[in-house]
Amino acid sequence: MKTHLVRIGNSRGIRLPKPLIDQAGLTDEVDIRVEGGAIIIERAANPREGWAEAAKELHTRGEDVLLDPPISTQFDENEWEW
């Protein structure tokens, strides 16, 4: 699909047709980069996407354990009250 660059202040931009936006799953926030002479626009990654499912899977396998044993601190022993 061909389109034209339009002026937006001192910058230039393009208008993306709604069907392309829907097909790509774009929302208000996108990631944009240049790769091999092409401008790539993709939906912004959610940094914690899939964490809940991964945690449930770890629990199912019994692998959701502490890496280090708990250590009492001076606060635990002297200052903390239930």
N, C-alpha and C positions, 0 to 999 in steps of 0.2 A: 504494500500500500504506500503510495507516495503522498507526501504532505509538504507544507511550506513552513519555514521558520517565521515566527511573528515577533515583532518587537514588544518587549515587556520592560519598560524603562530603558536602562542601558544594556539590558540583557536580551537574549533571544530565547524563544521557547516554541513548543509544539502543542497542539491540542490533540489529546488522545480520544478517539471515539469510545463511547460507553461500552460497546460490545468487546473491544480490546481490553478495556480495564476490567470488565467482568471475567473475561476468559483468562486473564493473567492473575486474577484474584487480588488485584491491587486495592489498597485502602488509602486513607489520608496520608500515611507515612510510607515512603519507599526508600530502597537503597539504590544508588546510582553510581556507576563506575565506567571507566573507559577500558575496553579490552580489544586489542588487535584492531584499532581504528574504528571500533563500533562503540556506541553508547548503550550500556545495558541498564535497564530499569527493571527492578524486581521488587516484589513485596518485601517489606522490612521483616527481618527475622525477629522472632520473639526469643530472647535469650534463655528463657526457662521453659520453652515449649517442650512438652513430653516428660518433664520432671515428675509429675504426679504419677504417670503410668510407670516410669522407671522405679520410683520408690515402692509402688505396690508390688512390682515384680521382685524387687530385692526382698521385700517382706515375705512374699510367697516362698521364696527359695531359702529363707532364714539367713540372709546375708546382710540384714540391716542391724549390724552390731557396731558398737563403738570401736574405733581403731586403737585407742589408748584407754587403759583402765582409769576410772575416775580417781582423782587425787583430792584429798581434803586440804583446804587452805586455812590459814589463820582466821579468816573471816568465818568460814564454816564452823570452826571449833569454838571461837570466842564471841563472835558478834551476832551470828544468826539466831533468831528465835522463831519458833513455830507458833 
